[in-house]
């Protein structure tokens, strides 16, 4: 699968110079729904709805009940409460009580670190506008295999995994059983991103004791030579920018094709344009 990552020049320099990529803390993401439960899953996982029902129908006094009925009602309510307290749910960091869902899910987002890629074999105009940030930007082309092979282990994490993002409705859909599912899902309005992501975490973190991470992001070592298949310069870049990127690659010993954006290709208006285009593209 072909992957792309759009970035400005400083980020490219950082990648080549430090031989690393930056994984952002999921809690820093703009999409408030990301990493949260759907409505249906909240009812399935959280004890809150059942606790509310039990408090109203089990513990509150009933009209015209005798003492035996009262004792039976309270016994059932206490038994239900005891069972609910024993319920747990699975996270990437282990199992936690269903009573703590509202606390634990935000804590997961504090300790999950993500690097995002766009799945496509061709450029995307929207991605240039959203993530190019500057007219003098580049797009890294790679593949899932190259991305996986380029990454080194990192002492900050014991888990580094790769996932295609699922696009869902947070109103009526239910997540698959995998614990990571809520954290590799986004709402459907973001489906144009066709996101593929690296997700890294330390599964030994105790979220009950450590619900906030002080690290906004973490660098993970990579091999640029293995990672980068080609670089494409922004269709909006200045005329000198392509040469600068080539010189930058030479400086860091990176042998890679630096290409113009296909979006920059002008319309063919005559036979001479066609011949030039043909010769240029068939001489590569």
N, C-alpha and C positions, 0 to 999 in steps of 0.2 A: 504494500500500500504506500502511495506517495504522500508525504507529509510536507507541510510548509510552516515556517514561522516568520512573521513580518516584524522587523525591528529597525530602530534608528541607528545611526552610525555609532554613537557611544556604546550601545549594547553589543554591537558587533565587535568593536574594539575590546570590550570587556571579555567577551567570549573567547576571542583569539589570544588575548594577552594572559588571562587567568586560566584558560583552558577549563572553563566551567560554565554551567548554566544555573540560572537563579530560579529556585522554587519558592513561590509565594505562599504564605499562610492562607488557608482557605477562608478564615474569618475576615480577611481583608478584602474579599471579593465584593463587588457592587450588588450582585444579584442576591437579594435577601432570601429568596426561596431556596437557593442552592445549599444543599447539605441539611435541609430541613425535612420533616415528615410531610407526607401528603395528608389530607383530611382523613381518608380511609385508614391509613396506617396509624395515625394518632389514636383513633378509636381502638385499633387492634393492639397497639403496643403500650400506650400509656394507661396507668391505673386511674387517672383522673375521672373519666366518665363513669367507671364502675364505682369508684369511691363516692362520687356525688349521688349516684342512684342508691347506693347502700345507705348513705347518710340519711336520705329522705325517706326511703321505704323501710329501712331496717331499724334505725336508731330513733327516729322521731316518733313520738307517741301516736297511736292510732285511735280513732274515735270509737267509743263503746266497746273497747276490748277488756276482757277480764284479766286477772292476774296470771292465769295459766297461758293465755294467748300472748300476754306481754313477755313472759319469760321465754316462750318459744320463739317469738320474734327477735328478741335480743340475742338469743343463742345462735340463731341463724345468721344474724348480722355480724356477730363476733367471729363466727366460723368463716363467713365470706371475707371479712377483713383480714383474717389470718392467712387465707389462701392468696389474697391479692398481694400481701406483703412478701410472699415467697416467689412471686412471679419475677422473672428476669428477662432481659433482652440482650441480643448479641450486638457488639460493636467491633470495629477494627482493633479495639484496645481491650477486648474481653467482655465478659457479661456483667451487667449492672441491673439493680432493681428497677422494675417498671415504675415505681414511685418517683424515680429520679430522672425520668425521660426529659423533662423540661430543662434540667441542668446539664445532663450528659451530652445531648446532641450539640449544643453550642460549644461545649468543651472539646468535642471531637474536631470541630472546625478550627479550634485553636492549635491542634497538634498534627493536622494533616497538611502537607506541603505539596504544591501542585505546579507543574509547568505545562502549558497548553500549546497544542499544535492544531493546524487546520488540515483536514483530509481532502486533498484534491490533486489531480494530475496537472491542472492548469491554474493560472493565476486567478485571483478573485479581486475585482475592483473594490468591493466593500471592505475587504481585509486591508487593502492599502490605505483606505481612508480611516479605518478604525485603529489600526495598529502600526501603521507606518509612522505616525506622529509628526514626522518632518518630511518635507519633499525629498530630501536626500536620505532615503531609507533603502533597505535591502530586504529581500526575501530569501531565506534559506530553504532549499529543496533537499529532502532526504527521504528515507523510507523507514518503516517501522523497524525493520531488521537492523539498519544502520544506526538508528537511534538507540535501540537496545544494546547493540554491541559497543557503542561509543561511551557508555556510562560506566564509571567506576563505582565501587562500593563506597559508602559514606558512613563515618563513625556516628553521625547523628541519627541514623536510621538503621533498623534491622529489616525493614520492608521497603522495597522500591518496585512498584508494579506499574503496568501499562494497561490503559482501558480506553475503549471508545465510549464517548458520552452518550447517554440515552436522553431523549427529549420527551417529556411527559407532561400531563396535566396534574398539578398538585391538588386539584379538587377531588377527582374521582378515581385516580389510578392507584394501584397497590404495587409496592416495590417487590422485586424478586427476593428470595430468602437470603442472598448473600449480604453480609454485614456492610460491605462497602457500597452497596447500591445507592443509598441516598446521597452519597458523596461523588458519584459519577453520573448524576442526573441533573438536568436543567429543564426549565420550563420551555414549552414549545416555541415561544417567540424567538428563542435563541438558536433554533435549529439550523439557520443558515450558516452558523459557525462550523458545523460538521467537525466538532472538536474531538481530538484524541489527546489524552493527557497522561503525564507521568504523575503518579501519586506516591509519596514517600512518608513514612511515619515510623515511630518507635512504638511497637505494640506493647512494650512493658510499662508505658506511662500509666500511672494510676490517676484516672480522671476525677476520682472522688477527692483526692488530695491536691491535685495540680490541674485546676480547670482553666488556667491561663498560661500561654507560652509567651515569653519575653522576646522571642525571635520573630520578626516580621517576615523574614525569608532566610533561606539557607542556600549556599552555593554547593553544587555537586560537580565533581570533576568529570570532564569528558575529553575525548580525543577528537579535536576538530577535523582531522584528516579522515577519520572514520565516519564522522557525523555528516559532514557537508558534501552533498553530491554536486550541487551547483549553487551559485549566487545570482540572483536577478536584481537589477537596480530598479528603483521606482520609476514609473512612467512620467513622474513629475520632477525628476531629479535634474540638477544643473548639468550642462554639457561636460564639465570637468569631473563629475562625480564618479563615473565608471572607472576612469583611470586611477583615481584616488583609491578606490576599492581594490583594484588590481595590485597597486603598489603596496597596499596594506597586507594583502594576502602574501605577496612576495616577502615582505618584511618578516612575517611570522612563519615562513616556510610552508605555506599552504598552496598546494597545486590543485587549483579548481577552476572550472569555467565560470567566468563572470559575464553574464548575458544581459542584453537589453530586455526590457519588458515587452511582451507581445502587445500590450495595450498601446504602446507607443508607435506601433506599425502604422504607417500612413496608407491611405487607399491607393491602389494601383490604377493609374489613370491612362497609361499608354504602354506600348510594347517595350519601350526602354526601361520603364519601371519594373515590368515583369521580368525582363532579362537580368537586371541587377539583383532583384530579389531572389531569383532562381540560382544565380551563381553564388550569391552570398550564403544561402542556406544549404546548398549542396557541396560547398567546399569545406564544411565543418567536419 
